[in-house]
């Protein structure tokens, strides 16, 4: 395939992002040449599709569907690729040269983070743009005197809070419980949950629940119920048919009184699928949306967070891109600092009574997410233990997991002793 961009990769290329070393320490800039290569190859693919109205020969069906959907946000003008009204910048070197031009005003003064971002973001587009601009401003002493960048500001000075303020903040911490049955929903509300995430198949991380489950839960529950929209387990790269299912599910859940919607979708390169998310947001309007833990599978959480903010998501659920919220605590703290109130960053994943206080104090989160479940033995008297209803690793038929009222109460009590 002939390349319009004539991209050359060098050892100086990098992709802003985060990673984890074996010690669990967060590294804020990581050399990821393969991911950068994927990013720049995508510009080639989009340009080829828009100019030739055909797909590269090596593309599989899923890749064609994703490219077709993603390319709708781009146009060709005089041989250049545009994202809306913004020109696509092809390489990091070109972006850095543009920064050198735009972070200085016509009078020769340095503009700082706010004006530099505004000047560049209205004219240009590339992956990781806000993170790159923050980094480059941090390297310019004159810009930092004008205004320190969001991601590189000084640490906040510790201010001792009064007991009254501590109490108010503890009262404002909201507990969201994920449930997959009416019994769990009732138990969670009794225990003091402030919101429910209604799913099916929690063993697979949560799938779209049935309309019947939502209808009956709404009959018994007064707190808000956010409905999971996820048509299958596995990854978060969806086909056109799966997108149709998701949109139809959102429409139906709205008619049955859903108070909010929980969605998530990624591109094949590990970024937030902004195009598909905009379609789902339009289908859910006016309901608020949470972006689920597909976020933890993105290649660059800092960039992904800015994308979610620009799309208008109310919150994002995350374990800090690690196996649990406790392991991912440094990233969760970094994301909350980056968000600065523009989006709610809600920790979730393995949160229990043993680690909740540490997670809340270490992150400063005002909401958290858990299942708070306990196992309950089946009431069945006759049991055929030779047969299972699912795969070998599925839940046993004669042991049920339900939200535990006492666990929810304990978690709520911890929030009142936190901060």
C-alpha positions in Angstrom: 0.0 0.0 0.0 1.4 3.4 -1.0 1.9 5.6 2.0 0.9 9.3 1.6 2.6 10.2 4.9 6.0 8.6 4.2 6.4 7.9 8.0 9.9 7.0 9.3 10.2 5.7 12.8 13.3 6.4 14.9 14.5 5.5 18.3 13.3 9.0 19.5 9.7 8.2 19.0 7.6 7.5 22.1 4.0 7.2 23.2 2.9 8.9 26.3 1.4 6.4 28.7 1.7 4.5 31.9 3.0 1.1 32.7 3.8 -1.0 35.7 7.1 -2.4 36.8 7.4 -5.5 38.9 7.6 -3.2 42.0 4.3 -1.7 41.2 5.7 1.8 40.8 4.0 4.0 38.2 6.1 5.1 35.2 4.5 8.1 33.5 6.4 7.9 30.2 7.2 4.7 28.5 8.9 3.9 25.3 6.4 2.0 23.2 7.6 2.1 19.6 5.2 -0.7 18.5 2.2 1.3 19.7 3.4 4.4 18.0 3.9 2.5 14.8 0.3 1.3 15.1 -0.9 4.9 15.6 0.9 6.2 12.6 -0.2 3.2 10.5 -3.8 4.1 11.3 -3.4 7.5 9.6 -2.2 5.7 6.5 -5.2 3.3 6.7 -7.7 6.1 7.0 -6.1 8.2 4.2 -6.1 5.1 2.0 -9.7 4.3 2.7 -10.9 7.9 2.2 -8.9 8.4 -1.0 -9.4 5.0 -2.6 -12.8 4.1 -1.1 -11.5 0.6 -0.5 -9.7 -1.3 2.2 -6.1 -2.5 2.4 -5.9 -6.1 1.0 -4.7 -7.6 4.2 -7.6 -6.3 6.3 -9.9 -8.8 8.0 -13.6 -8.3 8.4 -13.5 -6.9 11.9 -10.7 -4.5 10.8 -12.8 -3.3 7.9 -15.8 -2.6 10.1 -13.7 -0.7 12.6 -11.9 1.3 10.0 -15.2 2.2 8.2 -16.7 3.4 11.5 -13.6 5.3 12.6 -13.0 7.0 9.3 -16.4 8.7 9.4 -14.9 11.3 11.7 -12.2 12.3 9.2 -12.2 14.1 5.9 -9.6 14.9 3.1 -9.0 18.5 2.3 -6.4 19.3 -0.4 -4.6 16.0 0.2 -4.4 16.4 4.0 -6.3 14.5 6.7 -8.6 16.4 9.0 -10.3 15.4 12.2 -13.4 17.7 12.1 -11.9 21.1 11.5 -8.5 20.1 13.0 -5.6 19.0 10.9 -4.1 15.6 11.7 -0.5 15.8 12.7 1.4 12.8 11.3 4.5 12.4 13.5 5.6 13.5 17.0 8.5 15.5 15.4 6.0 17.6 13.4 3.9 18.1 16.6 6.9 19.3 18.5 7.8 21.8 15.8 4.2 23.1 15.9 4.4 23.4 19.7 7.6 25.5 19.4 5.6 27.9 17.1 2.3 28.1 19.0 3.5 28.3 22.7 4.9 31.7 22.0 2.6 34.7 21.3 3.1 37.1 18.4 4.7 39.6 20.9 7.3 37.0 21.8 5.9 36.1 25.3 5.4 32.5 26.5 1.7 31.6 26.8 1.7 28.8 29.4 -0.4 25.6 29.5 -3.9 27.0 29.2 -3.4 29.3 26.2 -1.0 26.9 24.5 -3.5 24.0 24.8 -6.3 26.3 23.5 -4.2 27.5 20.5 -3.1 24.0 19.5 -6.3 22.0 20.2 -8.4 24.2 18.0 -6.2 23.6 15.0 -4.5 20.3 15.3 -5.1 16.7 16.3 -2.9 13.7 17.2 -3.1 10.8 19.7 -1.9 11.8 23.2 -2.1 15.5 22.3 -2.9 16.9 25.8 -0.3 14.7 27.5 2.4 15.8 25.0 1.6 19.5 25.4 1.7 19.1 29.2 5.1 17.5 28.9 6.6 20.1 26.5 5.3 23.0 28.6 6.9 21.4 31.7 10.2 21.5 29.8 9.9 25.3 29.1 10.8 27.4 32.2 9.2 30.5 30.8 5.8 28.7 30.2 5.8 27.3 33.7 6.1 30.8 35.1 2.9 31.7 33.3 0.9 28.7 34.5 2.0 25.3 35.5 0.7 22.3 33.5 -2.1 20.2 34.9 -0.1 17.0 35.0 3.1 18.5 36.3 1.9 20.9 38.9 3.3 21.1 42.4 1.9 18.8 45.0 -0.9 20.3 47.0 0.1 21.6 50.4 -1.5 19.5 53.2 -4.3 21.5 54.9 -5.6 20.0 58.1 -9.4 19.6 57.8 -11.8 20.3 60.6 -13.8 17.5 62.1 -17.0 19.0 60.5 -15.4 19.0 57.0 -14.2 15.4 57.5 -17.7 14.4 58.4 -19.2 16.1 55.4 -16.7 14.5 53.0 -17.3 11.0 54.5 -21.0 11.5 54.1 -20.5 12.3 50.4 -18.6 9.1 49.6 -21.0 7.0 47.5 -21.0 3.2 47.3 -22.1 1.6 44.1 -22.8 -2.1 44.2 -22.9 -4.3 41.1 -25.7 -6.9 41.3 -27.1 -9.6 39.1 -30.3 -10.5 40.9 -33.3 -9.0 42.7 -32.1 -10.4 46.0 -28.7 -8.8 45.6 -30.3 -5.5 44.7 -32.6 -5.5 47.8 -29.7 -6.5 50.1 -27.5 -3.8 48.6 -30.0 -1.0 49.2 -30.7 -2.2 52.7 -27.0 -2.1 53.5 -26.8 1.6 52.4 -25.7 1.4 48.8 -26.1 4.7 47.0 -26.4 3.3 43.5 -26.7 -0.1 41.7 -25.0 -1.4 38.6 -27.3 -4.0 37.2 -25.7 -6.8 35.2 -26.0 -10.4 34.4 -23.2 -13.0 34.4 -20.9 -11.3 36.9 -18.5 -14.3 36.4 -17.7 -12.7 33.0 -17.3 -9.2 34.4 -20.9 -8.3 33.8 -23.1 -8.5 30.7 -26.4 -6.9 29.7 -29.2 -7.9 32.1 -32.7 -8.9 30.9 -35.6 -6.5 30.7 -37.5 -8.6 33.2 -34.7 -8.3 35.8 -34.7 -4.5 35.4 -38.4 -4.2 35.6 -38.6 -6.2 38.8 -35.6 -4.5 40.4 -37.2 -1.1 39.8 -40.3 -2.3 41.6 -38.4 -3.0 44.8 -35.6 -0.4 44.6 -35.6 3.4 45.1 -31.9 4.2 44.6 -30.6 4.8 41.0 -30.1 1.8 38.8 -27.4 2.0 36.1 -27.7 -0.8 33.5 -24.7 -2.6 32.0 -24.7 -2.6 28.2 -22.3 -5.3 27.1 -23.5 -7.9 24.5 -20.9 -10.6 25.3 -17.8 -11.4 27.3 -14.3 -11.1 26.0 -12.7 -8.0 24.4 -14.3 -4.6 23.8 -13.9 -4.5 20.0 -17.4 -4.8 18.6 -18.8 -5.7 15.2 -21.5 -3.7 13.4 -24.1 -6.3 14.4 -23.0 -6.1 18.1 -23.3 -2.3 17.9 -26.9 -2.7 16.7 -27.6 -5.0 19.7 -26.1 -2.4 22.1 -28.2 0.5 20.7 -31.4 -1.6 20.8 -30.6 -2.7 24.4 -30.1 1.0 25.4 -33.5 2.0 23.8 -35.3 -0.8 25.6 -33.6 -0.2 29.0 -34.6 3.5 28.8 -38.3 2.5 28.4 -38.1 0.4 31.5 -36.8 3.1 33.8 -33.0 2.8 33.8 -31.5 5.7 35.6 -28.2 5.5 33.7 -26.1 3.4 31.3 -22.7 1.7 31.6 -20.9 1.2 28.4 -17.4 0.8 26.9 -15.7 0.2 23.6 -12.2 0.2 22.3 -10.4 0.3 19.0 -8.1 -2.5 17.9 -5.0 -0.5 18.9 -6.3 -0.1 22.5 -7.7 3.4 22.4 -11.3 4.5 23.4 -13.5 4.1 20.3 -14.8 7.7 20.3 -16.9 7.2 17.3 -18.9 4.3 18.7 -19.1 5.9 22.1 -20.7 9.0 20.5 -23.3 6.7 18.9 -24.1 5.0 22.3 -24.2 8.4 24.1 -26.7 9.6 21.5 -28.8 6.5 22.0 -28.8 6.9 25.8 -29.5 10.6 25.9 -30.5 12.1 28.3 -29.3 9.4 30.7 -25.9 9.8 32.3 -23.2 7.3 31.3 -20.4 5.5 33.0 -17.5 4.1 31.1 -16.8 0.6 32.5 -13.5 -1.3 33.0 -12.8 -1.5 29.3 -10.8 1.6 30.4 -8.3 -0.8 32.2 -7.5 -2.4 28.8 -6.5 0.9 27.1 -2.8 1.4 26.1 -2.6 4.9 27.5 -5.0 5.7 30.5 -4.1 9.4 30.6 -5.1 9.9 26.9 -8.1 7.7 27.4 -9.3 9.8 30.3 -9.1 13.0 28.2 -11.1 11.3 25.5 -13.9 10.3 27.9 -14.0 13.8 29.3 -14.3 15.3 25.8 -17.1 12.8 25.0 -19.1 13.9 28.2 -19.0 10.7 30.3 -20.1 11.2 33.9 -17.7 8.8 35.4 -15.2 6.0 34.6 -14.8 2.8 36.6 -11.2 1.6 36.9 -8.9 -0.7 38.9 -6.0 1.5 37.8 -5.2 -0.8 34.9 -4.1 -3.5 37.4 -5.5 -6.7 38.8 -7.3 -4.9 41.6 -7.9 -1.3 42.8 -5.4 -1.7 45.6 -2.6 -2.8 43.2 -3.6 0.0 40.8 -3.9 2.7 43.5 -1.0 4.9 42.2 -2.6 5.1 38.8 -6.1 5.8 40.3 -4.6 8.7 42.3 -2.9 10.0 39.2 -6.1 9.8 37.2 -8.1 11.6 39.9 -5.5 14.4 40.0 -5.6 14.6 36.2 -9.4 14.7 36.1 -9.6 17.7 38.4 -13.4 17.3 38.8 -14.1 17.1 35.1 -15.1 13.4 35.4 -15.7 11.1 38.4 -12.9 8.5 38.7 -14.5 5.6 40.6 -12.2 2.8 41.9 -13.4 -0.7 41.6 -12.0 -4.2 41.5 -11.3 -6.4 44.5 -12.5 -3.8 47.0 -13.3 -5.3 50.4 -13.6 -4.2 54.1 -9.9 -5.0 54.5 -8.6 -2.5 51.9 -11.3 0.1 51.4 -9.9 2.7 53.8 -6.5 2.5 52.3 -7.9 2.9 48.8 -10.1 5.9 49.7 -7.3 7.7 51.7 -4.7 6.9 49.1 -6.8 8.1 46.1 -9.1 10.8 47.4 -12.0 9.1 45.5 -15.6 10.2 46.3 -17.2 7.1 44.9 -16.2 3.4 44.9 -17.6 0.2 43.3 -17.8 -3.3 44.7 -19.9 -6.5 44.7 -19.9 -7.1 48.5 -21.0 -10.7 47.9 -21.1 -13.8 50.0 -21.7 -17.4 49.1 -25.0 -19.0 50.1 -25.8 -22.6 49.9 -28.5 -23.8 47.6 -31.9 -24.9 49.1 -31.9 -27.9 46.7 -32.3 -31.2 48.6 -31.7 -33.5 45.6 -28.3 -32.7 43.9 -26.8 -34.3 40.8 -23.1 -33.4 41.2 -22.2 -35.2 38.0 -23.6 -32.5 35.8 -22.6 -28.8 35.4 -24.6 -26.2 33.4 -21.6 -24.4 32.0 -17.8 -24.6 31.4 -15.5 -26.3 33.9 -14.6 -22.9 35.5 -18.2 -21.7 35.8 -19.9 -21.1 39.2 -21.1 -24.3 41.0 -24.8 -25.0 40.7 -25.4 -25.5 44.4 -23.7 -22.3 45.7 -25.1 -18.9 45.0 -23.3 -15.6 45.4 -25.5 -12.6 46.5 -24.8 -9.2 47.8 -24.4 -9.3 51.6 -26.2 -6.7 53.5 -23.8 -6.8 56.4 -20.8 -6.4 54.1 -22.4 -3.3 52.5 -23.1 -1.8 55.9 -19.5 -2.5 57.0 -18.2 -0.8 53.8 -20.4 2.2 54.5 -19.2 2.4 58.1 -15.6 2.5 56.9 -16.3 5.5 54.6 -17.5 7.4 57.7 -14.2 6.8 59.5 -12.2 7.7 56.4 -10.6 11.2 55.8 
